Each structure stands twice: as C-alpha cells, then as structure tokens.
C-alpha cells in the first residue's frame, strides 16, 4: 500500500532538485549590479544595446584597459551600464538614444530661443548664495526668437511663467518649446521687472561666427572675432571675416572664445592654420599629437598613418593672416577645441590669454553608431538611433603639453562682468579692454556706472542642453579606416 505522505515528500524533493539545476537558468552567483533577482535577465533589446556598448568600449575607448567586469545580461538600464564602464578620469564620454539630435548640435542645428545664459544668485558676505536664480543674457544669435524679442547682452530674466527661477526649473529656459519670461533690470533698489516676453523655440542653423569688427585703438588696428563653436561647415564664414581683416590691414587679433565649448577638429585645424605664421603653416608642422589606446596607437604607428596620429597645419587654407601674436579671451566656458587652439598655437607664436581659467579638456572623441559597428542592419534595426561618444584620444601640443585638468591660467586675470554688461566688441568690455590696453599700452576710457551692483555667483551657464556634448571635440575627419578596423575586430 502506498504511503501518500512519503510519496508527496519524495515528489516535492525531486521537483525542487530538478528545477534548481535547469540548463538554461542563469548562474545565481553571476554579476547582478542592479539589485534584480539573479534569475531575471534584462529584456532582449536592452541586452542588444548593452552588447553594442561593450563592443565599443572594449575596442576603441581610450581607457579600455580599465573596464570593470560586469555581466551585461543583468543590466536593466543601458545608460547606467555605460556609466559603470567609465574611467574615473573620464568626465566627457556619453551615450544617447537620440544620436541624430546630438549630431545636429555638433553642426549648429538647434531647436532654440537663440540666447546664451548665465544663472546667478546674489551672495552674502561669506560668498554663499542668498536666494533664487536670475538669468543674465551672455549673447544672442541674430535672427532668433530672443533677438526678435529684443533681448541683448546684459538683460535679465527673473521668472519663468510667473515662477521663480530655481535649480529645479532653470533648464526650462533652454528646453521648453514655448516660454513666457519676466524681463528685468537692475536698479539701485535691486532687480525690478519691466514686463513679460513670450517666445517660441525654432529649429535653426546657427552660424558660430557671430561678430567681427575692426577696432582702432592707440594707433593699432585690431581685429575682433567672437566665435561660439567649432563647426567645419562654417569655415567659409571664418574665411570671409579673415579676408575682411586682411583687407583692412589689421596687425593684431582678439579671438573671443569666452563662451566657446569647442567642437570639431577640422574647424580647429582651419582656424589655427589661418592665424599662425605663414612659414609654420606652409611647412605643415604638427599642431597637436594624438595618443590612442595601446591597440590603435600601435596600429597607426606601424602603418605610419599620419592623419590618425595628430593634426597638422593645413597649407591650403585660403586665408593666411600670418600673425606672430594673438589675444584669446577665456572663461571656464572655454573648452576642448578652444583649448586645443590655445595650446596648439603656443609653440609657434605668442598667445596672450585674457579672462579666467579655461575648462580643462585635453581629450577628443568619435561618434559611433550601430551602423558603424555592424555589417547587417538586422543587428541594430530596433536601436539604430542609439549612439556613443567615447573618448578615444588624449592630445598634446608639439612640446608635449597635455593633461591640463585645471585648464589654462590666463596671462591677464579679468572677470567677465555681466552686471553691467557691455556689448560684445565694445572696447569697454573688461576682457576686451585689457587686451587692447596690453597690445597698445593705452588704457580704454570708461564711464563709471551710477549704480552699485552687488556681488553674485554664477551657478550655471550655457547655451543649450548639448553644451556638455560639444566639449567632446569630435574627430570628424579620416575616420573611415577606423570604422573598418572596428568592424574587423568584431568579426575576429
């Protein structure tokens, strides 16, 4: 006779033992950094994106020898997985699930109101912020919603839709499709509101050559160029301005990069080649050298691939000013390709920096999309708009200067004064006036403001949500062979 109690116990024991050793079950001890049950794998699409991330980072990432060991099958958030792979020195690599929009920003295509803003807060005697933010216009692109609304450098925005500006909502001034803001001005009694202004953002192509003029001061004819982003497709605009400078016989140049976050290497090469001594440019001397991860550094050296080992002055640029000195205006908004311009020119000519220390960005990146990695579109058809911008090189000038983590200290220390603010290109602007005084020995006369402005602290500044991305300095030339090598590596 069957003992049903014993039978049921035996059956239960067998079932548990069998279910605990199924062949397809994940290892319970496998890496699981998101706190999900070890038996639960990430969705298939997430795992495919994770694989794309791992393929990029393990192959071409500059710090690929420091990648942690993480089981990508159990990473449920691909962006967080990417962040876990970054080297502690890396503040710049990023991933996007809308890489098309990011690439547009590299080309100056933005949905924008057209202004750059500094977000300030008044401070107490110890330098601590005392209240809500207010926004100060740093500059305005012409023919944009902000320009049409009448905004100009030094104007103040006090509220967004009747709400105070805070650390939680200030990005609405960049990201919203439409916005109503309170327009303010500073008086002896503080900031007062003049009225409200409504704007609708527009998708625009923004020419980074925003202003150029010739200034006569102290017997010297100086060119002034305000340049907001390094974009190769606008090199022709640079040429037009430089031709104007040359035709008007300038002997000095002030290059205003105080708000320039950087951009493409081809634009930096073009600008530097247009400014440097002619003999340096015609000789095609090295502007900067590149250092890749060990795999690619060895390959480029073995194949003597000059275009992948650095940037060289371009003898074919249409305009050559042939300067021996250049004044560059800087702040902590001066980054990446702007810093390459400073350090790359320094061995060949006198570079006088005026303003505040630069950002400190000594690396460059490439844009990698699934189509650059995989042969078959079927591999990535469901995540084809993802992209990674990994750091792939560290650069140095021809004297080996690199790793300037704290930026470049200015030769002439001057604060970028925004209250009150003079128009860009106005000789009374503090940074420009110091440059003119240094080159001529003649001070710029200014009229002291009747209003006493209190101290304030800039809490954040920028033009758009893509500012950090633009600091990555994309290597935008000669990358076909790199993509071919990456695909070959995946097939091996």
C-alpha positions in Angstrom: 0.0 0.0 0.0 1.3 3.4 -1.0 2.3 5.8 1.8 0.9 9.0 0.3 2.6 11.3 2.8 6.1 9.8 1.9 5.3 9.8 -1.8 4.4 13.5 -1.7 7.5 14.4 0.2 9.7 12.5 -2.3 7.9 14.0 -5.3 8.4 17.6 -3.9 12.1 16.9 -3.2 12.6 15.7 -6.7 10.8 18.6 -8.3 12.8 21.2 -6.3 16.0 19.5 -7.2 15.2 19.3 -10.9 14.0 22.9 -11.1 17.2 24.1 -9.3 19.5 22.7 -12.0 17.8 23.6 -15.3 20.4 24.1 -18.0 19.1 27.4 -19.2 18.9 29.1 -15.8 21.4 31.9 -15.1 24.1 31.3 -12.5 22.7 32.7 -9.2 26.2 34.0 -8.4 26.6 35.9 -11.7 27.2 39.7 -11.5 23.9 41.5 -10.8 24.6 45.2 -10.1 21.0 46.5 -10.3 19.5 44.5 -7.5 17.2 42.5 -9.7 16.7 38.8 -8.9 19.6 36.8 -10.3 17.3 34.6 -12.2 15.8 37.5 -14.2 17.7 38.7 -17.2 17.3 42.1 -18.9 15.0 42.3 -21.9 16.4 41.2 -25.2 16.5 44.8 -26.6 18.3 46.1 -23.6 20.9 43.2 -23.8 21.4 44.1 -27.5 22.1 47.8 -26.6 24.4 46.6 -23.8 26.3 44.5 -26.2 26.7 47.5 -28.5 28.1 49.4 -25.6 30.5 46.7 -24.6 31.7 46.3 -28.2 32.5 50.0 -28.5 34.1 50.4 -25.1 36.3 47.3 -25.1 37.7 48.1 -28.5 38.3 51.8 -29.1 37.7 53.5 -25.7 40.9 55.3 -24.6 40.8 53.6 -21.2 39.7 50.2 -22.4 42.2 48.5 -20.2 40.4 49.7 -17.0 36.9 48.4 -17.9 35.3 46.6 -14.9 33.9 43.1 -15.4 30.1 43.4 -15.5 27.7 40.8 -16.8 25.7 42.9 -19.3 22.8 40.4 -19.4 21.7 41.6 -15.9 22.0 45.3 -16.6 18.4 46.7 -17.0 19.4 50.3 -17.7 21.8 50.6 -20.6 22.7 54.2 -19.8 23.6 53.3 -16.3 25.5 50.3 -17.5 27.5 52.6 -19.8 28.3 54.9 -16.9 29.6 52.0 -14.8 32.2 51.4 -17.5 33.7 54.9 -17.5 37.1 55.5 -16.1 37.2 57.8 -13.1 39.2 60.4 -15.1 36.5 60.5 -17.8 34.0 63.3 -17.4 33.1 63.5 -21.0 32.1 60.3 -22.8 28.3 60.0 -23.2 25.6 57.8 -24.7 22.4 58.9 -26.4 19.2 57.2 -27.6 18.7 60.1 -30.0 22.1 60.5 -31.6 20.7 62.3 -34.6 19.7 65.3 -32.4 23.2 65.3 -30.9 24.9 65.2 -34.3 22.7 68.1 -35.4 24.0 70.1 -32.4 27.6 69.4 -33.5 26.6 71.1 -36.8 25.0 74.1 -35.1 21.5 72.9 -35.7 19.4 73.5 -32.6 15.8 74.0 -31.6 16.4 77.1 -29.6 15.4 80.6 -28.4 18.9 81.7 -29.5 20.4 83.1 -26.3 23.2 82.0 -24.0 22.5 82.5 -20.3 24.4 82.8 -17.0 22.4 81.8 -14.0 23.3 84.0 -11.0 22.4 84.2 -7.4 23.3 87.1 -5.1 25.7 86.2 -2.3 26.2 87.2 1.3 29.3 88.4 3.0 30.8 84.9 3.0 30.1 84.3 -0.6 27.1 81.9 -0.2 24.1 82.2 -2.4 21.2 84.0 -0.8 18.1 83.1 -2.9 16.6 82.1 -6.2 18.4 82.3 -9.5 18.1 85.0 -12.1 19.4 84.7 -15.7 21.6 87.1 -17.5 21.9 87.1 -21.3 25.5 86.5 -22.3 24.9 86.8 -26.0 22.2 86.4 -28.6 22.4 84.9 -32.0 21.0 87.2 -34.7 17.6 86.4 -36.3 16.5 84.1 -33.5 13.4 84.3 -31.2 15.4 86.0 -28.5 16.8 88.6 -30.9 13.4 89.3 -32.4 12.1 89.7 -28.8 14.7 92.4 -28.2 16.9 90.6 -25.8 20.6 91.7 -25.7 23.7 91.0 -23.7 23.2 92.0 -20.0 19.4 91.7 -20.0 17.9 89.9 -17.0 15.3 87.2 -16.8 13.7 86.9 -13.4 10.8 84.4 -13.7 9.6 81.6 -15.9 5.8 81.8 -16.5 5.5 83.7 -13.2 7.5 81.2 -11.3 10.9 81.9 -9.6 14.0 80.5 -11.4 15.5 77.7 -9.3 18.0 74.9 -9.6 15.0 72.7 -10.4 13.5 74.6 -13.3 16.2 76.7 -14.9 16.7 74.3 -17.8 13.2 75.2 -19.0 14.8 78.3 -20.4 16.6 76.1 -22.8 14.3 73.1 -23.3 10.8 74.3 -23.4 9.1 74.7 -26.8 7.4 77.9 -25.8 8.1 80.1 -22.8 6.9 83.3 -21.1 9.5 85.1 -19.1 9.7 88.2 -16.9 12.1 90.7 -18.3 14.0 92.5 -15.5 16.6 95.2 -15.0 18.9 96.1 -12.1 18.4 99.4 -10.3 19.7 100.9 -7.1 16.9 99.1 -5.2 17.5 95.7 -6.8 16.1 93.8 -9.7 12.8 95.2 -11.0 10.5 93.6 -13.6 9.8 95.5 -16.8 7.2 93.2 -18.2 6.8 89.7 -19.8 8.0 88.3 -23.1 6.8 85.2 -24.8 8.8 83.2 -27.3 8.5 80.0 -29.3 11.7 78.0 -30.0 12.7 77.4 -33.6 14.9 74.8 -35.3 17.7 76.9 -36.6 21.1 76.6 -38.3 23.4 78.8 -36.1 26.5 80.4 -37.7 29.2 80.4 -35.0 30.9 83.5 -36.5 28.6 85.8 -34.6 30.5 89.1 -34.7 33.6 90.5 -36.3 34.8 94.1 -36.4 38.0 96.2 -36.7 38.9 98.4 -33.7 41.3 101.3 -33.9 42.9 101.9 -30.5 46.2 103.6 -29.5 47.4 103.7 -33.1 46.8 99.9 -33.6 44.3 98.4 -35.9 43.0 95.2 -34.2 40.5 92.6 -35.5 37.9 91.3 -33.1 36.2 87.9 -33.7 33.5 86.4 -31.5 33.3 82.7 -32.2 30.9 80.4 -30.4 31.5 76.9 -31.7 34.0 75.0 -33.9 31.9 73.8 -36.9 33.7 72.8 -40.0 30.8 73.6 -42.3 31.2 77.2 -41.4 34.9 77.5 -42.2 33.8 79.6 -45.2 32.3 82.2 -42.8 35.6 82.3 -41.0 37.4 82.9 -44.3 35.1 85.8 -45.1 35.9 87.5 -41.8 39.6 86.9 -42.0 39.6 88.3 -45.6 37.9 91.4 -44.2 40.6 91.7 -41.5 43.3 91.3 -44.0 41.9 93.8 -46.5 41.6 96.4 -43.7 45.2 95.9 -42.6 44.9 94.6 -39.1 48.1 94.0 -37.2 46.6 92.4 -34.1 43.8 90.0 -33.4 41.5 89.4 -30.4 39.8 86.0 -30.6 36.9 85.8 -28.2 36.4 82.2 -27.1 35.0 83.0 -23.7 31.7 81.0 -24.3 33.1 78.5 -26.9 32.7 74.9 -25.6 34.7 73.5 -28.5 33.6 71.4 -31.4 35.1 69.7 -34.4 38.8 69.2 -35.1 38.6 70.2 -38.7 37.3 73.6 -37.7 40.2 74.0 -35.1 42.7 73.0 -37.7 41.3 75.5 -40.2 41.3 78.4 -37.7 44.8 77.7 -36.4 46.1 77.4 -39.9 44.6 80.8 -40.8 46.2 82.6 -37.9 49.7 81.1 -37.4 53.0 82.3 -39.0 52.9 81.5 -42.7 56.2 79.5 -42.7 54.8 77.2 -40.0 51.6 76.7 -41.9 53.3 76.1 -45.3 55.6 73.6 -43.7 52.6 71.6 -42.4 54.0 71.4 -38.9 52.2 69.5 -36.2 49.5 71.3 -34.4 48.8 68.5 -31.8 49.7 64.8 -31.5 47.2 62.1 -30.6 47.6 59.2 -28.2 45.1 56.3 -28.6 44.7 53.2 -26.5 47.5 50.7 -27.0 45.9 48.7 -29.7 45.2 51.6 -32.0 48.3 53.5 -31.1 50.5 50.5 -32.2 48.5 50.1 -35.4 48.6 53.7 -36.5 52.4 53.8 -35.8 53.1 50.5 -37.6 51.1 51.7 -40.6 52.6 55.3 -40.3 49.1 56.7 -40.6 49.9 60.4 -40.0 46.3 61.5 -40.1 45.5 59.3 -37.1 48.5 60.4 -35.1 47.8 64.1 -34.9 46.6 67.3 -36.6 48.8 69.3 -38.8 48.7 72.9 -40.1 46.9 73.0 -43.4 48.9 74.8 -46.1 45.9 75.0 -48.4 43.7 77.3 -46.3 42.5 80.2 -48.4 43.4 83.0 -46.0 46.7 83.2 -44.0 47.0 86.1 -41.6 50.5 85.1 -40.7 50.3 86.5 -37.1 53.1 86.4 -34.6 50.7 87.1 -31.7 47.1 86.5 -30.9 45.0 87.6 -27.9 42.4 85.0 -26.8 39.6 85.8 -24.3 38.7 83.0 -22.0 36.4 81.8 -19.1 35.6 78.4 -17.7 33.2 78.2 -20.7 36.3 78.0 -23.0 36.8 74.3 -23.6 38.0 71.4 -25.8 38.8 72.7 -29.3 39.2 76.2 -27.9 41.9 74.9 -25.6 43.4 73.0 -28.5 43.7 76.3 -30.3 45.4 77.9 -27.3 47.9 75.1 -26.6 48.4 74.2 -30.3 49.4 77.7 -31.4 51.5 78.4 -28.3 54.8 76.8 -29.5 54.7 78.8 -32.8 53.5 82.3 -31.8 52.8 84.4 -28.7 49.4 83.5 -27.3 48.1 86.0 -24.7 45.1 84.8 -22.8 42.8 87.3 -21.0 40.0 86.4 -18.6 39.6 83.5 -16.3 41.0 79.9 -16.3 39.7 77.6 -19.1 37.6 74.5 -18.6 40.3 71.8 -18.8 39.6 69.3 -21.6 42.6 67.5 -23.2 40.9 64.6 -25.0 38.8 64.0 -28.1 36.1 61.6 -29.2 34.3 60.0 -32.1 30.6 59.4 -32.8 29.9 55.6 -33.0 26.5 54.3 -34.1 25.4 50.7 -34.6 25.8 51.1 -38.4 29.5 51.9 -37.8 30.0 48.7 -35.9 27.9 46.0 -37.5 27.5 44.9 -41.1 23.9 43.8 -41.1 21.1 46.3 -40.4 19.1 43.4 -38.9 21.5 43.5 -36.0 20.5 47.0 -34.9 17.2 47.9 -36.6 15.4 48.2 -33.3 18.0 50.5 -31.7 19.5 52.3 -34.7 19.3 55.8 -33.3 21.4 55.0 -30.3 25.0 56.3 -30.4 28.0 56.5 -28.2 30.6 59.4 -28.0 33.5 57.7 -26.3 36.8 59.4 -25.5 39.4 57.8 -27.9 42.5 60.0 -27.7 44.4 62.4 -25.5 46.1 65.2 -27.3 49.3 67.2 -26.7 50.9 70.2 -28.4 54.2 69.9 -30.3 56.0 70.5 -27.0 54.2 67.6 -25.3 51.9 69.8 -23.2 48.8 67.8 -22.2 46.7 66.8 -19.2 45.7 70.3 -18.2 43.0 69.2 -15.9 42.5 72.6 -14.3 42.5 74.5 -17.6 44.9 77.2 -18.7 45.5 80.1 -16.3 45.1 83.4 -18.1 48.1 85.7 -18.6 45.9 88.6 -17.7 43.3 87.8 -15.0 40.0 89.6 -15.6 36.4 88.7 -14.6 33.7 88.5 -17.3 31.5 91.3 -16.0 27.8 90.8 -16.7 26.3 93.4 -14.3 26.5 95.8 -16.0 27.5 94.2 -19.3 28.9 96.0 -22.4 28.1 94.7 -25.8 30.5 92.2 -27.2 33.0 94.0 -29.3 32.6 97.2 -27.2 36.2 98.3 -26.2 34.8 99.0 -22.7 34.1 95.3 -22.2 36.5 94.3 -19.3 38.2 91.4 -21.2 38.5 93.2 -24.5 39.7 96.5 -22.9 42.5 94.7 -21.1 43.6 93.0 -24.3 43.6 96.4 -26.1 45.5 98.0 -23.3 48.1 95.3 -23.3 48.7 95.4 -27.0 48.9 99.2 -27.2 49.9 100.5 -23.7 46.9 102.8 -23.9 44.0 102.2 -21.4 40.4 102.3 -22.6 38.5 105.1 -21.1 35.2 104.1 -19.4 32.4 105.9 -17.6 31.7 104.6 -14.1 28.2 103.3 -13.6 26.0 105.3 -11.3 24.5 102.1 -10.0 26.4 100.0 -7.5 25.9 96.3 -8.3 26.1 93.7 -5.5 28.2 90.6 -5.8 26.6 87.5 -7.3 27.7 84.0 -8.0 27.2 82.3 -11.4 25.6 78.9 -10.5 25.4 77.6 -14.1 25.8 78.9 -17.6 25.3 77.7 -21.2 23.5 77.8 -24.4 21.7 74.5 -24.7 21.3 71.0 -23.2 24.0 69.9 -25.6 26.8 72.1 -24.1 28.5 69.2 -22.4 28.3 67.1 -25.6 30.0 69.9 -27.6 33.0 69.7 -25.3 33.8 66.3 -26.6 35.7 67.6 -29.7 34.6 65.0 -32.3 37.3 63.7 -34.6 35.4 64.4 -37.8 38.0 63.6 -40.4 39.7 60.4 -41.7 37.5 58.0 -39.7 36.6 55.5 -42.5 39.6 53.4 -41.8 38.8 53.4 -38.0 35.3 52.2 -38.6 36.6 49.4 -40.9 39.1 48.3 -38.2 36.3 48.2 -35.6 34.1 46.0 -37.8 37.0 43.7 -38.5 37.7 43.4 -34.7 34.1 42.3 -34.1 34.4 39.6 -36.8 37.6 38.1 -35.4 
